[in-house]
Amino acid sequence: MNKKVAFYTLGCKLNYSETSSIGRLFNNAGFDTVDFTDTPNVYVINTCSVTENADKKCKKIVKEALKINPAAFITIVGCYAQLKPKEIAEIPGVDMVLGAAEKFQLVDHITDLTKKTKAVVLNQPVSHANKFVPSYSFGDRTRTFLKVQDGCDYSCTFCTIPLARGSSRSDTIENVMKQANEIAASGVKEIVLTGVNLGDFGIREGKREDRFLDLVKALDEVEGIERIRISSIEPNLLNDQIIAFVATSKRFVPHFHIPLQSGSDKILGLMRRRYKRELYANRVAKIKQLMPNCCIGVDVIVGFPGETREDFIDTYNFLNDLDVSYLHVFTYSERENTPAAEMSGAVPGSARADRSKMLHILSDKKRRAFYDTQIGQTGEVLFEGDVKEGYMHGFTRNYVKVKAKYDPILVNEIKTVHLTAISPDGDVEITESEEILVH
């Protein structure tokens, strides 16, 4: 009987790329990758621990897996597994827990698929996770997440990622190029560059020093890839040279996602971020100067310890005045072993919820305003294969989401469309003959 493995991934794009790489290791060992509900012999759950809710999700997924196959061998990897291995080992049904330094040897560690009475925990200190392990996602015909950097040397007071993934380390440009060419050969048209602190990409070999801009310039020459996106980059690492190159590049698209976290210099200081809001505003202004149609996304945290109502309004007004396109809003949650968890001035949960709601509404307004600026323009849409209620979707180069009636011939194809209007439900329409909506 063929051995079957199923995966469930929580969290960031980096986790998705690593899950795919672990999946290829299983395939090489004779396992077939199957859907979660297809009674696999092995479940691998790749976890996140950015919020408390992510921890709870892990427990729920284990419970659901056991309903499908009570005899399945269940392994937990990822950030939660590095931070709280003993806690995970107590979850009924878990057989193995692997830390950051062990997860890519998972196949070697599974020598017996018999259920365990007590979970096996293999978890070295995070300092042992000091080698870069390449990975990229596989299975989506349209887009691949390519990991080029891992870990972080920053010490933001709210963040557990350095504790879960270790210090900053990077792939070589030569190896990234090799993987990019493999991806191109598979027919994928878009690469999304991922990392924990992507802009910190760097390799030093003797007198040679490669930085993120060098990587970007090299990848711009990859044949067969139509688009390359930068998933997220810190504002202090997004310099004018990178912005200027993207503005004139062949493959890098006009779309940046830039974490802000707070529009209050006071709160930025408490968070131990490496910039003030003036620098952030300057980065946005530079992007819009060179790429007026560029889409800019923002990460922001509400309810950080010490954030008064006035501090939040300061953030709200700063974002309201900023020429950005959408927000990713995170409600602060206390994480063990972080300085922020010990800070005074905890914000009540009700206030955190109210502030989150205000910024979600602002995000909707920002997205609508950005779409307004696109009306009357043309956009090149790369269509994806997911179908929902008879519709498929795709994205323009500057991340405008387009919906169209499903047509299999459009999958993984780039089509030029004309954006004509925003419909009452917030979708943007193009000419009726093309039967494509943007939303």
Contacts in CASP RR format, 6 or more apart in sequence:
PFRMAT RR
TARGET T0000
AUTHOR 0000-0000-0000
METHOD contacts of the structure
MODEL  1
MNKKVAFYTLGCKLNYSETSSIGRLFNNAGFDTVDFTDTPNVYVINTCSV
TENADKKCKKIVKEALKINPAAFITIVGCYAQLKPKEIAEIPGVDMVLGA
AEKFQLVDHITDLTKKTKAVVLNQPVSHANKFVPSYSFGDRTRTFLKVQD
GCDYSCTFCTIPLARGSSRSDTIENVMKQANEIAASGVKEIVLTGVNLGD
FGIREGKREDRFLDLVKALDEVEGIERIRISSIEPNLLNDQIIAFVATSK
RFVPHFHIPLQSGSDKILGLMRRRYKRELYANRVAKIKQLMPNCCIGVDV
IVGFPGETREDFIDTYNFLNDLDVSYLHVFTYSERENTPAAEMSGAVPGS
ARADRSKMLHILSDKKRRAFYDTQIGQTGEVLFEGDVKEGYMHGFTRNYV
KVKAKYDPILVNEIKTVHLTAISPDGDVEITESEEILVH
2 30 0 8 1.000
2 31 0 8 1.000
2 32 0 8 1.000
3 30 0 8 1.000
3 31 0 8 1.000
3 32 0 8 1.000
3 41 0 8 1.000
3 42 0 8 1.000
3 113 0 8 1.000
4 31 0 8 1.000
4 32 0 8 1.000
4 33 0 8 1.000
4 34 0 8 1.000
4 38 0 8 1.000
4 39 0 8 1.000
4 40 0 8 1.000
4 41 0 8 1.000
4 42 0 8 1.000
5 23 0 8 1.000
5 26 0 8 1.000
5 31 0 8 1.000
5 32 0 8 1.000
5 33 0 8 1.000
5 34 0 8 1.000
5 40 0 8 1.000
5 41 0 8 1.000
5 42 0 8 1.000
5 43 0 8 1.000
5 44 0 8 1.000
6 33 0 8 1.000
6 34 0 8 1.000
6 35 0 8 1.000
6 36 0 8 1.000
6 38 0 8 1.000
6 40 0 8 1.000
6 42 0 8 1.000
6 43 0 8 1.000
6 44 0 8 1.000
6 65 0 8 1.000
7 19 0 8 1.000
7 22 0 8 1.000
7 23 0 8 1.000
7 33 0 8 1.000
7 36 0 8 1.000
7 43 0 8 1.000
7 44 0 8 1.000
7 45 0 8 1.000
7 46 0 8 1.000
8 36 0 8 1.000
8 43 0 8 1.000
8 44 0 8 1.000
8 45 0 8 1.000
8 46 0 8 1.000
8 61 0 8 1.000
8 65 0 8 1.000
9 15 0 8 1.000
9 16 0 8 1.000
9 19 0 8 1.000
9 46 0 8 1.000
10 45 0 8 1.000
10 46 0 8 1.000
10 47 0 8 1.000
10 48 0 8 1.000
10 54 0 8 1.000
10 57 0 8 1.000
10 58 0 8 1.000
10 61 0 8 1.000
11 47 0 8 1.000
11 48 0 8 1.000
11 50 0 8 1.000
11 54 0 8 1.000
12 48 0 8 1.000
12 50 0 8 1.000
12 194 0 8 1.000
13 137 0 8 1.000
13 145 0 8 1.000
13 192 0 8 1.000
13 194 0 8 1.000
13 195 0 8 1.000
13 231 0 8 1.000
14 145 0 8 1.000
14 147 0 8 1.000
14 150 0 8 1.000
14 194 0 8 1.000
14 195 0 8 1.000
14 196 0 8 1.000
15 46 0 8 1.000
15 47 0 8 1.000
15 48 0 8 1.000
15 78 0 8 1.000
16 137 0 8 1.000
16 145 0 8 1.000
17 135 0 8 1.000
17 136 0 8 1.000
17 137 0 8 1.000
17 144 0 8 1.000
17 145 0 8 1.000
17 146 0 8 1.000
17 147 0 8 1.000
17 194 0 8 1.000
18 46 0 8 1.000
18 78 0 8 1.000
18 103 0 8 1.000
18 104 0 8 1.000
18 133 0 8 1.000
18 135 0 8 1.000
18 147 0 8 1.000
19 44 0 8 1.000
19 46 0 8 1.000
19 137 0 8 1.000
20 135 0 8 1.000
20 136 0 8 1.000
20 137 0 8 1.000
20 138 0 8 1.000
20 139 0 8 1.000
21 104 0 8 1.000
21 133 0 8 1.000
21 134 0 8 1.000
21 135 0 8 1.000
21 136 0 8 1.000
22 44 0 8 1.000
22 46 0 8 1.000
22 77 0 8 1.000
22 103 0 8 1.000
22 104 0 8 1.000
22 106 0 8 1.000
22 107 0 8 1.000
23 31 0 8 1.000
23 33 0 8 1.000
23 44 0 8 1.000
24 138 0 8 1.000
25 104 0 8 1.000
25 106 0 8 1.000
25 107 0 8 1.000
26 33 0 8 1.000
26 42 0 8 1.000
26 44 0 8 1.000
26 107 0 8 1.000
27 33 0 8 1.000
28 107 0 8 1.000
29 107 0 8 1.000
31 41 0 8 1.000
31 42 0 8 1.000
34 40 0 8 1.000
36 43 0 8 1.000
36 64 0 8 1.000
36 65 0 8 1.000
36 68 0 8 1.000
37 68 0 8 1.000
39 68 0 8 1.000
39 69 0 8 1.000
39 72 0 8 1.000
40 69 0 8 1.000
40 72 0 8 1.000
41 69 0 8 1.000
41 72 0 8 1.000
41 73 0 8 1.000
41 113 0 8 1.000
42 72 0 8 1.000
42 73 0 8 1.000
42 74 0 8 1.000
42 75 0 8 1.000
42 110 0 8 1.000
42 113 0 8 1.000
43 62 0 8 1.000
43 65 0 8 1.000
43 72 0 8 1.000
43 73 0 8 1.000
43 74 0 8 1.000
43 75 0 8 1.000
44 75 0 8 1.000
44 77 0 8 1.000
44 106 0 8 1.000
45 58 0 8 1.000
45 61 0 8 1.000
45 62 0 8 1.000
45 65 0 8 1.000
45 74 0 8 1.000
45 75 0 8 1.000
45 76 0 8 1.000
45 77 0 8 1.000
46 77 0 8 1.000
46 78 0 8 1.000
47 54 0 8 1.000
47 55 0 8 1.000
47 58 0 8 1.000
47 76 0 8 1.000
47 77 0 8 1.000
47 78 0 8 1.000
47 79 0 8 1.000
47 80 0 8 1.000
47 81 0 8 1.000
48 54 0 8 1.000
48 78 0 8 1.000
48 79 0 8 1.000
48 80 0 8 1.000
49 55 0 8 1.000
49 79 0 8 1.000
49 80 0 8 1.000
49 83 0 8 1.000
49 84 0 8 1.000
49 160 0 8 1.000
49 164 0 8 1.000
49 335 0 8 1.000
50 79 0 8 1.000
50 160 0 8 1.000
50 161 0 8 1.000
50 330 0 8 1.000
51 330 0 8 1.000
51 331 0 8 1.000
51 333 0 8 1.000
52 333 0 8 1.000
52 334 0 8 1.000
52 335 0 8 1.000
53 333 0 8 1.000
54 80 0 8 1.000
55 80 0 8 1.000
55 84 0 8 1.000
58 76 0 8 1.000
58 80 0 8 1.000
58 88 0 8 1.000
58 91 0 8 1.000
59 91 0 8 1.000
62 74 0 8 1.000
62 76 0 8 1.000
62 91 0 8 1.000
62 92 0 8 1.000
62 93 0 8 1.000
62 94 0 8 1.000
65 72 0 8 1.000
65 74 0 8 1.000
66 72 0 8 1.000
66 74 0 8 1.000
66 92 0 8 1.000
66 93 0 8 1.000
71 115 0 8 1.000
73 95 0 8 1.000
73 96 0 8 1.000
73 110 0 8 1.000
73 113 0 8 1.000
73 114 0 8 1.000
73 115 0 8 1.000
74 93 0 8 1.000
74 94 0 8 1.000
74 95 0 8 1.000
74 96 0 8 1.000
75 94 0 8 1.000
75 95 0 8 1.000
75 96 0 8 1.000
75 97 0 8 1.000
75 98 0 8 1.000
75 106 0 8 1.000
75 110 0 8 1.000
76 88 0 8 1.000
76 91 0 8 1.000
76 94 0 8 1.000
76 96 0 8 1.000
76 97 0 8 1.000
76 98 0 8 1.000
77 97 0 8 1.000
77 98 0 8 1.000
77 99 0 8 1.000
77 103 0 8 1.000
77 106 0 8 1.000
78 98 0 8 1.000
78 99 0 8 1.000
78 100 0 8 1.000
78 103 0 8 1.000
78 164 0 8 1.000
79 100 0 8 1.000
79 160 0 8 1.000
79 161 0 8 1.000
79 164 0 8 1.000
79 165 0 8 1.000
80 88 0 8 1.000
80 164 0 8 1.000
81 88 0 8 1.000
81 97 0 8 1.000
81 98 0 8 1.000
81 99 0 8 1.000
81 103 0 8 1.000
81 123 0 8 1.000
82 99 0 8 1.000
82 100 0 8 1.000
82 123 0 8 1.000
82 126 0 8 1.000
82 129 0 8 1.000
82 163 0 8 1.000
82 164 0 8 1.000
82 165 0 8 1.000
83 160 0 8 1.000
83 163 0 8 1.000
83 164 0 8 1.000
83 336 0 8 1.000
83 337 0 8 1.000
85 97 0 8 1.000
85 99 0 8 1.000
85 121 0 8 1.000
85 123 0 8 1.000
86 121 0 8 1.000
88 94 0 8 1.000
88 97 0 8 1.000
88 119 0 8 1.000
89 97 0 8 1.000
89 118 0 8 1.000
89 119 0 8 1.000
89 121 0 8 1.000
90 119 0 8 1.000
91 119 0 8 1.000
93 115 0 8 1.000
93 119 0 8 1.000
94 119 0 8 1.000
95 115 0 8 1.000
95 116 0 8 1.000
95 119 0 8 1.000
95 120 0 8 1.000
96 109 0 8 1.000
96 110 0 8 1.000
96 116 0 8 1.000
96 119 0 8 1.000
96 120 0 8 1.000
96 121 0 8 1.000
96 122 0 8 1.000
97 119 0 8 1.000
97 120 0 8 1.000
97 121 0 8 1.000
97 122 0 8 1.000
97 123 0 8 1.000
98 105 0 8 1.000
98 106 0 8 1.000
98 109 0 8 1.000
98 122 0 8 1.000
98 123 0 8 1.000
99 122 0 8 1.000
99 123 0 8 1.000
99 124 0 8 1.000
99 129 0 8 1.000
100 126 0 8 1.000
100 128 0 8 1.000
100 129 0 8 1.000
100 164 0 8 1.000
100 165 0 8 1.000
100 166 0 8 1.000
101 124 0 8 1.000
101 126 0 8 1.000
101 128 0 8 1.000
101 129 0 8 1.000
101 130 0 8 1.000
102 109 0 8 1.000
102 122 0 8 1.000
102 123 0 8 1.000
102 124 0 8 1.000
104 133 0 8 1.000
109 120 0 8 1.000
109 122 0 8 1.000
126 162 0 8 1.000
126 163 0 8 1.000
126 164 0 8 1.000
126 165 0 8 1.000
126 166 0 8 1.000
127 166 0 8 1.000
127 167 0 8 1.000
129 165 0 8 1.000
129 166 0 8 1.000
130 166 0 8 1.000
130 167 0 8 1.000
130 169 0 8 1.000
131 169 0 8 1.000
132 149 0 8 1.000
132 150 0 8 1.000
132 169 0 8 1.000
132 170 0 8 1.000
132 171 0 8 1.000
133 150 0 8 1.000
134 147 0 8 1.000
134 171 0 8 1.000
134 175 0 8 1.000
134 176 0 8 1.000
134 179 0 8 1.000
135 147 0 8 1.000
136 144 0 8 1.000
136 145 0 8 1.000
136 146 0 8 1.000
136 147 0 8 1.000
136 179 0 8 1.000
136 183 0 8 1.000
137 144 0 8 1.000
137 145 0 8 1.000
137 146 0 8 1.000
138 144 0 8 1.000
138 186 0 8 1.000
140 188 0 8 1.000
140 384 0 8 1.000
141 187 0 8 1.000
141 188 0 8 1.000
141 384 0 8 1.000
141 385 0 8 1.000
141 411 0 8 1.000
141 412 0 8 1.000
142 188 0 8 1.000
142 189 0 8 1.000
142 190 0 8 1.000
142 382 0 8 1.000
142 383 0 8 1.000
142 384 0 8 1.000
142 385 0 8 1.000
142 411 0 8 1.000
142 412 0 8 1.000
143 188 0 8 1.000
143 189 0 8 1.000
143 190 0 8 1.000
143 191 0 8 1.000
143 192 0 8 1.000
143 382 0 8 1.000
143 384 0 8 1.000
144 183 0 8 1.000
144 186 0 8 1.000
144 188 0 8 1.000
144 190 0 8 1.000
144 191 0 8 1.000
144 192 0 8 1.000
145 191 0 8 1.000
145 192 0 8 1.000
145 194 0 8 1.000
145 231 0 8 1.000
146 176 0 8 1.000
146 179 0 8 1.000
146 180 0 8 1.000
146 183 0 8 1.000
146 191 0 8 1.000
146 192 0 8 1.000
146 193 0 8 1.000
146 194 0 8 1.000
147 171 0 8 1.000
147 194 0 8 1.000
147 195 0 8 1.000
148 170 0 8 1.000
148 171 0 8 1.000
148 176 0 8 1.000
148 193 0 8 1.000
148 194 0 8 1.000
148 195 0 8 1.000
148 198 0 8 1.000
148 201 0 8 1.000
148 215 0 8 1.000
149 168 0 8 1.000
149 169 0 8 1.000
149 170 0 8 1.000
149 171 0 8 1.000
149 195 0 8 1.000
149 196 0 8 1.000
149 197 0 8 1.000
149 198 0 8 1.000
149 199 0 8 1.000
149 200 0 8 1.000
149 201 0 8 1.000
149 202 0 8 1.000
150 165 0 8 1.000
150 166 0 8 1.000
150 168 0 8 1.000
150 169 0 8 1.000
150 170 0 8 1.000
150 195 0 8 1.000
150 196 0 8 1.000
151 161 0 8 1.000
151 162 0 8 1.000
151 165 0 8 1.000
151 166 0 8 1.000
151 167 0 8 1.000
151 168 0 8 1.000
151 169 0 8 1.000
151 195 0 8 1.000
151 196 0 8 1.000
151 197 0 8 1.000
152 159 0 8 1.000
152 161 0 8 1.000
152 162 0 8 1.000
152 165 0 8 1.000
152 166 0 8 1.000
152 167 0 8 1.000
152 168 0 8 1.000
152 196 0 8 1.000
152 197 0 8 1.000
152 200 0 8 1.000
153 162 0 8 1.000
153 167 0 8 1.000
153 168 0 8 1.000
153 197 0 8 1.000
153 200 0 8 1.000
154 162 0 8 1.000
154 197 0 8 1.000
154 234 0 8 1.000
154 272 0 8 1.000
154 274 0 8 1.000
155 162 0 8 1.000
155 272 0 8 1.000
156 261 0 8 1.000
156 271 0 8 1.000
156 272 0 8 1.000
156 273 0 8 1.000
157 270 0 8 1.000
157 271 0 8 1.000
157 272 0 8 1.000
157 338 0 8 1.000
157 339 0 8 1.000
157 340 0 8 1.000
157 343 0 8 1.000
158 271 0 8 1.000
158 301 0 8 1.000
158 304 0 8 1.000
158 332 0 8 1.000
158 335 0 8 1.000
158 338 0 8 1.000
158 340 0 8 1.000
159 335 0 8 1.000
159 338 0 8 1.000
160 335 0 8 1.000
160 336 0 8 1.000
160 337 0 8 1.000
160 338 0 8 1.000
161 196 0 8 1.000
163 337 0 8 1.000
165 196 0 8 1.000
168 196 0 8 1.000
168 197 0 8 1.000
168 200 0 8 1.000
170 200 0 8 1.000
170 201 0 8 1.000
170 202 0 8 1.000
170 203 0 8 1.000
171 203 0 8 1.000
172 203 0 8 1.000
172 210 0 8 1.000
173 203 0 8 1.000
173 210 0 8 1.000
173 214 0 8 1.000
173 215 0 8 1.000
173 218 0 8 1.000
176 215 0 8 1.000
176 218 0 8 1.000
176 219 0 8 1.000
177 218 0 8 1.000
177 219 0 8 1.000
177 222 0 8 1.000
180 191 0 8 1.000
180 219 0 8 1.000
180 222 0 8 1.000
180 225 0 8 1.000
181 222 0 8 1.000
181 223 0 8 1.000
183 191 0 8 1.000
183 225 0 8 1.000
184 222 0 8 1.000
184 223 0 8 1.000
184 224 0 8 1.000
184 225 0 8 1.000
187 224 0 8 1.000
187 412 0 8 1.000
188 225 0 8 1.000
188 412 0 8 1.000
189 224 0 8 1.000
189 225 0 8 1.000
189 226 0 8 1.000
189 227 0 8 1.000
189 382 0 8 1.000
189 412 0 8 1.000
189 414 0 8 1.000
190 225 0 8 1.000
190 226 0 8 1.000
190 227 0 8 1.000
190 228 0 8 1.000
190 229 0 8 1.000
190 382 0 8 1.000
191 219 0 8 1.000
191 225 0 8 1.000
191 227 0 8 1.000
191 228 0 8 1.000
191 229 0 8 1.000
192 228 0 8 1.000
192 229 0 8 1.000
192 231 0 8 1.000
193 219 0 8 1.000
193 228 0 8 1.000
193 229 0 8 1.000
193 230 0 8 1.000
193 231 0 8 1.000
194 231 0 8 1.000
195 231 0 8 1.000
195 232 0 8 1.000
197 234 0 8 1.000
197 237 0 8 1.000
198 212 0 8 1.000
198 230 0 8 1.000
198 231 0 8 1.000
198 232 0 8 1.000
198 233 0 8 1.000
198 237 0 8 1.000
199 212 0 8 1.000
199 233 0 8 1.000
199 234 0 8 1.000
199 237 0 8 1.000
199 238 0 8 1.000
200 212 0 8 1.000
200 234 0 8 1.000
200 237 0 8 1.000
201 210 0 8 1.000
201 211 0 8 1.000
201 212 0 8 1.000
201 215 0 8 1.000
202 209 0 8 1.000
202 210 0 8 1.000
202 211 0 8 1.000
202 212 0 8 1.000
202 215 0 8 1.000
203 209 0 8 1.000
203 210 0 8 1.000
204 210 0 8 1.000
212 233 0 8 1.000
212 237 0 8 1.000
212 242 0 8 1.000
213 239 0 8 1.000
213 241 0 8 1.000
213 242 0 8 1.000
213 245 0 8 1.000
216 230 0 8 1.000
216 242 0 8 1.000
216 245 0 8 1.000
216 246 0 8 1.000
216 249 0 8 1.000
216 252 0 8 1.000
217 245 0 8 1.000
219 225 0 8 1.000
219 228 0 8 1.000
219 251 0 8 1.000
219 252 0 8 1.000
220 228 0 8 1.000
220 245 0 8 1.000
220 249 0 8 1.000
220 250 0 8 1.000
220 251 0 8 1.000
220 252 0 8 1.000
222 228 0 8 1.000
222 251 0 8 1.000
225 251 0 8 1.000
226 251 0 8 1.000
226 382 0 8 1.000
226 414 0 8 1.000
227 251 0 8 1.000
227 252 0 8 1.000
227 253 0 8 1.000
227 382 0 8 1.000
227 397 0 8 1.000
228 251 0 8 1.000
228 252 0 8 1.000
228 253 0 8 1.000
229 252 0 8 1.000
229 253 0 8 1.000
229 255 0 8 1.000
230 246 0 8 1.000
230 252 0 8 1.000
230 255 0 8 1.000
230 256 0 8 1.000
230 257 0 8 1.000
231 257 0 8 1.000
232 257 0 8 1.000
232 258 0 8 1.000
232 259 0 8 1.000
232 299 0 8 1.000
233 242 0 8 1.000
233 256 0 8 1.000
233 257 0 8 1.000
233 258 0 8 1.000
234 258 0 8 1.000
234 259 0 8 1.000
234 274 0 8 1.000
234 275 0 8 1.000
235 258 0 8 1.000
235 259 0 8 1.000
235 260 0 8 1.000
235 275 0 8 1.000
235 279 0 8 1.000
235 280 0 8 1.000
235 283 0 8 1.000
236 274 0 8 1.000
236 275 0 8 1.000
236 279 0 8 1.000
238 256 0 8 1.000
238 258 0 8 1.000
238 283 0 8 1.000
240 286 0 8 1.000
243 283 0 8 1.000
243 286 0 8 1.000
243 287 0 8 1.000
243 290 0 8 1.000
243 291 0 8 1.000
244 290 0 8 1.000
245 252 0 8 1.000
246 252 0 8 1.000
246 253 0 8 1.000
246 254 0 8 1.000
246 256 0 8 1.000
246 291 0 8 1.000
247 254 0 8 1.000
247 290 0 8 1.000
247 291 0 8 1.000
253 397 0 8 1.000
253 398 0 8 1.000
253 399 0 8 1.000
254 291 0 8 1.000
254 293 0 8 1.000
254 294 0 8 1.000
254 295 0 8 1.000
254 397 0 8 1.000
254 398 0 8 1.000
255 294 0 8 1.000
255 295 0 8 1.000
255 296 0 8 1.000
255 397 0 8 1.000
255 398 0 8 1.000
255 399 0 8 1.000
256 287 0 8 1.000
256 294 0 8 1.000
256 295 0 8 1.000
256 296 0 8 1.000
256 297 0 8 1.000
257 296 0 8 1.000
257 297 0 8 1.000
257 298 0 8 1.000
257 299 0 8 1.000
257 328 0 8 1.000
258 280 0 8 1.000
258 283 0 8 1.000
258 284 0 8 1.000
258 296 0 8 1.000
258 297 0 8 1.000
258 298 0 8 1.000
258 299 0 8 1.000
259 298 0 8 1.000
259 299 0 8 1.000
260 277 0 8 1.000
260 280 0 8 1.000
260 298 0 8 1.000
260 299 0 8 1.000
260 300 0 8 1.000
260 319 0 8 1.000
261 267 0 8 1.000
261 268 0 8 1.000
261 271 0 8 1.000
261 273 0 8 1.000
261 299 0 8 1.000
261 300 0 8 1.000
261 301 0 8 1.000
261 304 0 8 1.000
262 268 0 8 1.000
262 271 0 8 1.000
262 273 0 8 1.000
262 277 0 8 1.000
262 300 0 8 1.000
262 301 0 8 1.000
262 304 0 8 1.000
262 307 0 8 1.000
262 311 0 8 1.000
262 315 0 8 1.000
263 277 0 8 1.000
263 280 0 8 1.000
263 300 0 8 1.000
263 314 0 8 1.000
263 315 0 8 1.000
263 318 0 8 1.000
263 319 0 8 1.000
264 277 0 8 1.000
264 307 0 8 1.000
264 311 0 8 1.000
264 312 0 8 1.000
264 314 0 8 1.000
264 315 0 8 1.000
264 318 0 8 1.000
265 276 0 8 1.000
265 277 0 8 1.000
266 311 0 8 1.000
267 304 0 8 1.000
267 306 0 8 1.000
267 307 0 8 1.000
267 311 0 8 1.000
267 315 0 8 1.000
268 275 0 8 1.000
268 276 0 8 1.000
268 277 0 8 1.000
270 304 0 8 1.000
270 305 0 8 1.000
270 306 0 8 1.000
270 340 0 8 1.000
270 343 0 8 1.000
271 301 0 8 1.000
271 304 0 8 1.000
271 340 0 8 1.000
272 339 0 8 1.000
277 318 0 8 1.000
281 318 0 8 1.000
281 322 0 8 1.000
284 296 0 8 1.000
284 322 0 8 1.000
284 323 0 8 1.000
284 324 0 8 1.000
285 323 0 8 1.000
287 294 0 8 1.000
287 296 0 8 1.000
288 294 0 8 1.000
288 296 0 8 1.000
288 323 0 8 1.000
293 373 0 8 1.000
293 374 0 8 1.000
293 377 0 8 1.000
293 398 0 8 1.000
294 398 0 8 1.000
295 325 0 8 1.000
295 326 0 8 1.000
295 370 0 8 1.000
295 398 0 8 1.000
295 399 0 8 1.000
295 400 0 8 1.000
296 323 0 8 1.000
296 324 0 8 1.000
296 325 0 8 1.000
297 324 0 8 1.000
297 325 0 8 1.000
297 326 0 8 1.000
297 327 0 8 1.000
297 328 0 8 1.000
298 319 0 8 1.000
298 322 0 8 1.000
298 324 0 8 1.000
298 326 0 8 1.000
298 327 0 8 1.000
298 328 0 8 1.000
299 327 0 8 1.000
299 328 0 8 1.000
299 330 0 8 1.000
300 315 0 8 1.000
300 319 0 8 1.000
300 327 0 8 1.000
300 328 0 8 1.000
300 329 0 8 1.000
300 330 0 8 1.000
300 359 0 8 1.000
301 330 0 8 1.000
301 331 0 8 1.000
301 332 0 8 1.000
302 312 0 8 1.000
302 315 0 8 1.000
302 329 0 8 1.000
302 330 0 8 1.000
302 331 0 8 1.000
302 332 0 8 1.000
302 352 0 8 1.000
302 355 0 8 1.000
302 356 0 8 1.000
302 359 0 8 1.000
303 312 0 8 1.000
303 331 0 8 1.000
303 332 0 8 1.000
303 347 0 8 1.000
303 351 0 8 1.000
303 352 0 8 1.000
303 355 0 8 1.000
304 332 0 8 1.000
304 340 0 8 1.000
304 347 0 8 1.000
305 332 0 8 1.000
305 340 0 8 1.000
305 343 0 8 1.000
305 344 0 8 1.000
305 345 0 8 1.000
305 346 0 8 1.000
305 347 0 8 1.000
306 343 0 8 1.000
306 344 0 8 1.000
306 345 0 8 1.000
306 346 0 8 1.000
306 347 0 8 1.000
307 347 0 8 1.000
309 351 0 8 1.000
312 355 0 8 1.000
316 358 0 8 1.000
316 359 0 8 1.000
316 362 0 8 1.000
319 327 0 8 1.000
319 359 0 8 1.000
319 362 0 8 1.000
319 366 0 8 1.000
320 362 0 8 1.000
324 366 0 8 1.000
325 366 0 8 1.000
325 367 0 8 1.000
325 370 0 8 1.000
325 399 0 8 1.000
326 363 0 8 1.000
326 366 0 8 1.000
326 367 0 8 1.000
326 370 0 8 1.000
327 359 0 8 1.000
327 360 0 8 1.000
327 362 0 8 1.000
327 363 0 8 1.000
327 366 0 8 1.000
329 356 0 8 1.000
329 359 0 8 1.000
329 360 0 8 1.000
329 363 0 8 1.000
331 352 0 8 1.000
331 353 0 8 1.000
331 356 0 8 1.000
332 340 0 8 1.000
332 347 0 8 1.000
332 352 0 8 1.000
334 340 0 8 1.000
334 341 0 8 1.000
334 346 0 8 1.000
335 341 0 8 1.000
368 422 0 8 1.000
368 426 0 8 1.000
370 400 0 8 1.000
371 400 0 8 1.000
371 422 0 8 1.000
371 426 0 8 1.000
371 428 0 8 1.000
371 438 0 8 1.000
372 422 0 8 1.000
374 396 0 8 1.000
374 398 0 8 1.000
374 400 0 8 1.000
374 419 0 8 1.000
374 428 0 8 1.000
374 438 0 8 1.000
375 419 0 8 1.000
375 420 0 8 1.000
375 421 0 8 1.000
375 422 0 8 1.000
375 428 0 8 1.000
376 418 0 8 1.000
376 419 0 8 1.000
376 420 0 8 1.000
377 418 0 8 1.000
377 419 0 8 1.000
378 416 0 8 1.000
378 417 0 8 1.000
378 418 0 8 1.000
378 419 0 8 1.000
379 396 0 8 1.000
379 397 0 8 1.000
379 400 0 8 1.000
379 416 0 8 1.000
379 417 0 8 1.000
379 418 0 8 1.000
379 419 0 8 1.000
380 396 0 8 1.000
380 397 0 8 1.000
380 414 0 8 1.000
380 415 0 8 1.000
380 416 0 8 1.000
380 417 0 8 1.000
381 394 0 8 1.000
381 395 0 8 1.000
381 396 0 8 1.000
381 402 0 8 1.000
381 414 0 8 1.000
381 415 0 8 1.000
381 416 0 8 1.000
381 417 0 8 1.000
381 436 0 8 1.000
382 394 0 8 1.000
382 395 0 8 1.000
382 412 0 8 1.000
382 413 0 8 1.000
382 414 0 8 1.000
383 392 0 8 1.000
383 393 0 8 1.000
383 394 0 8 1.000
383 402 0 8 1.000
383 404 0 8 1.000
383 410 0 8 1.000
383 411 0 8 1.000
383 412 0 8 1.000
383 413 0 8 1.000
383 414 0 8 1.000
383 415 0 8 1.000
384 392 0 8 1.000
384 393 0 8 1.000
384 394 0 8 1.000
384 411 0 8 1.000
384 412 0 8 1.000
385 392 0 8 1.000
385 411 0 8 1.000
385 412 0 8 1.000
386 392 0 8 1.000
386 393 0 8 1.000
387 406 0 8 1.000
390 405 0 8 1.000
390 406 0 8 1.000
391 403 0 8 1.000
391 404 0 8 1.000
391 405 0 8 1.000
391 406 0 8 1.000
392 403 0 8 1.000
392 404 0 8 1.000
392 405 0 8 1.000
392 406 0 8 1.000
392 407 0 8 1.000
392 410 0 8 1.000
392 411 0 8 1.000
393 401 0 8 1.000
393 402 0 8 1.000
393 403 0 8 1.000
393 404 0 8 1.000
393 439 0 8 1.000
394 401 0 8 1.000
394 402 0 8 1.000
394 403 0 8 1.000
394 404 0 8 1.000
395 401 0 8 1.000
395 402 0 8 1.000
396 402 0 8 1.000
396 438 0 8 1.000
400 419 0 8 1.000
400 428 0 8 1.000
400 438 0 8 1.000
401 438 0 8 1.000
401 439 0 8 1.000
402 417 0 8 1.000
402 428 0 8 1.000
402 430 0 8 1.000
402 436 0 8 1.000
402 437 0 8 1.000
402 438 0 8 1.000
402 439 0 8 1.000
403 427 0 8 1.000
403 436 0 8 1.000
403 437 0 8 1.000
403 438 0 8 1.000
403 439 0 8 1.000
404 410 0 8 1.000
404 434 0 8 1.000
404 435 0 8 1.000
404 436 0 8 1.000
404 437 0 8 1.000
405 435 0 8 1.000
405 436 0 8 1.000
415 436 0 8 1.000
417 430 0 8 1.000
417 431 0 8 1.000
417 434 0 8 1.000
417 436 0 8 1.000
417 438 0 8 1.000
418 430 0 8 1.000
418 431 0 8 1.000
418 434 0 8 1.000
419 428 0 8 1.000
419 429 0 8 1.000
419 430 0 8 1.000
419 438 0 8 1.000
420 428 0 8 1.000
420 429 0 8 1.000
420 430 0 8 1.000
420 431 0 8 1.000
421 428 0 8 1.000
421 429 0 8 1.000
422 428 0 8 1.000
422 429 0 8 1.000
423 429 0 8 1.000
423 437 0 8 1.000
425 439 0 8 1.000
426 439 0 8 1.000
427 437 0 8 1.000
427 438 0 8 1.000
427 439 0 8 1.000
428 437 0 8 1.000
428 438 0 8 1.000
428 439 0 8 1.000
429 436 0 8 1.000
429 437 0 8 1.000
429 438 0 8 1.000
430 436 0 8 1.000
430 437 0 8 1.000
430 438 0 8 1.000
END
